[in-house]
Amino acid sequence: MRGIAHITELVNGFRCSKVLFASVKLGIFDTLAQHPDGLAVQELAKMLPNQTFETTDGLARLLRGCVSLSLLSMDGQKRFSVLPDTKTYLTTSSPQSWVGYINHSNDMLYPLWQNLEASAVSGLTCWKESFGFLEGGDRAKAFEHIYHGPEGAKRFQRAMESTVNTTAPQILDAVQFDWITGVLDLGGSTGRFCTHYLDANPRCQRAMVFDLPHIVDLAQEMRKDVPINDRVEFIKGSFFDPLPELPGEINAICLSRILHDWDDPTCETILKNAHAALVKSKARRAGIVIFDMLFEDDTKVTSKDTVIQDINMLVQTGGRERSVSELSHLLEKSNFTDIQVHRTGSSLDVTIAFCK
Ligand SMILES: Nc1ncnc2c1ncn2[C@@H]1O[C@H](CSCC[C@H]([NH3+])C(=O)O)[C@@H](O)[C@H]1O
């Protein structure tokens, strides 16, 4: 028996998330981080970008919320300051910033989760219910949905970058990739993972990112703000089509948070395209590297983070997280063998498999 405390924590969980999201959106942490001696609420109100505060009462209450959630401290003069983790993870310019993912969570995921009931009934995304546009049931449109609006693609790519900055170092510490001579990152977005990879493996001969044409164009624009390793090359295309011929050095295709976006038949198409490209390459040992969360076993209830992420994929893309046996089955059907699973301690597990 866990009692009512467990229930009330769940009931109020969204309120705490929203205190964090609203504070990031208003620029509270970015502004306070520039004032190490802290600011009083009236001073802060004058400095926050794009806002005119008629009263500071609401802002003061939000700041107290942040203190209670250990995001800010307040001194005897009621001056608010950021705590160290807030500066590291919740300010825009920090290399470990999660601001991109928080903005995606606030603007996209929060409205989507509001209609989880609809997805639970239909087994489909709930874009139509949440945003009133596009066909909720058309899975092929998942990324058109996510990328809608003038800032949509950039917001999502920033979200991906924030989480890669956390997971990539953990993955690269935990798993040996010494068999890789060159890597193609399929759906590799702005090249952030390839940047971490090349920085950690300077002897890697080649690292290429493959993504949708408009995302590759966006990546070139975004690298002006946050540079990526200048050895990263880009290819435009769709992984639903046969892949272009791979340069000889490329003997690994990476799929980071790709398969969880799609249903099984779509994953098979992607995996078979990857397999066809790898076997055409001259590499002696060629394989695939998958980064996705994996359920601990086929009951799919044991790992809370994976269970919750699975629901997140239901509402957002119509995809799913998988168990080791489900992923292995997909890999075997697509002619991969010698499957190895690495639990990395990060939020992503790594599965490696080689071409038959
Ligand atoms: N048909 C497609 N062909 C190539 N890339 C695609 C396609 N559909 C979606 N994507 C990309 O797949 C990525 C999924 S998000 C994952 C991004 C990155 N691998 C990471 O782990 O951070 C996005 O960058 C999409 O633009």
The ligand as an SDF file (V2000), in Angstrom:
LIG
                    3D

 26 28  0  0  0  0  0  0  0  0999 V2000
   11.4800    9.8920  -44.2050 N   0  0  0  0  0  0  0  0  0  0  0  0
   12.5370   10.3440  -43.5350 C   0  0  0  0  0  0  0  0  0  0  0  0
   13.7810   10.2560  -44.0390 N   0  0  0  0  0  0  0  0  0  0  0  0
   14.8590   10.7310  -43.3380 C   0  0  0  0  0  0  0  0  0  0  0  0
   14.7670   11.2860  -42.1050 N   0  0  0  0  0  0  0  0  0  0  0  0
   13.5380   11.3870  -41.5750 C   0  0  0  0  0  0  0  0  0  0  0  0
   12.3680   10.9380  -42.2440 C   0  0  0  0  0  0  0  0  0  0  0  0
   11.2950   11.1620  -41.4550 N   0  0  0  0  0  0  0  0  0  0  0  0
   11.7700   11.7290  -40.3250 C   0  0  0  0  0  0  0  0  0  0  0  0
   13.1080   11.8690  -40.4020 N   0  0  0  0  0  0  0  0  0  0  0  0
   14.0100   12.4190  -39.3770 C   0  0  0  0  0  0  0  0  0  0  0  0
   14.1140   11.5390  -38.2900 O   0  0  0  0  0  0  0  0  0  0  0  0
   14.5250   12.2780  -37.1370 C   0  0  0  0  0  0  0  0  0  0  0  0
   13.7420   11.7450  -35.9460 C   0  0  0  0  0  0  0  0  0  0  0  0
   14.1160   12.5150  -34.4170 S   0  0  0  0  0  0  0  0  0  0  0  0
   15.6790   11.7900  -33.9850 C   0  0  0  0  0  0  0  0  0  0  0  0
   16.8280   12.6860  -34.3520 C   0  0  0  0  0  0  0  0  0  0  0  0
   18.2060   12.1590  -33.9890 C   0  0  0  0  0  0  0  0  0  0  0  0
   18.5220   10.8810  -34.6240 N   0  0  0  0  0  0  0  0  0  0  0  0
   18.3440   12.0540  -32.4990 C   0  0  0  0  0  0  0  0  0  0  0  0
   18.3180   10.9670  -31.9230 O   0  0  0  0  0  0  0  0  0  0  0  0
   18.4560   13.1050  -31.8740 O   0  0  0  0  0  0  0  0  0  0  0  0
   14.2500   13.7430  -37.4390 C   0  0  0  0  0  0  0  0  0  0  0  0
   15.4540   14.4510  -37.6060 O   0  0  0  0  0  0  0  0  0  0  0  0
   13.4590   13.6840  -38.7450 C   0  0  0  0  0  0  0  0  0  0  0  0
   13.6160   14.8120  -39.5900 O   0  0  0  0  0  0  0  0  0  0  0  0
  1  2  1  0
  2  3  1  0
  2  7  2  0
  3  4  2  0
  4  5  1  0
  5  6  2  0
  6  7  1  0
  6 10  1  0
  7  8  1  0
  8  9  2  0
  9 10  1  0
 10 11  1  0
 11 12  1  0
 11 25  1  0
 12 13  1  0
 13 14  1  0
 13 23  1  0
 14 15  1  0
 15 16  1  0
 16 17  1  0
 17 18  1  0
 18 19  1  0
 18 20  1  0
 20 21  2  0
 20 22  1  0
 23 24  1  0
 23 25  1  0
 25 26  1  0
M  CHG  1  19   1
M  END
$$$$
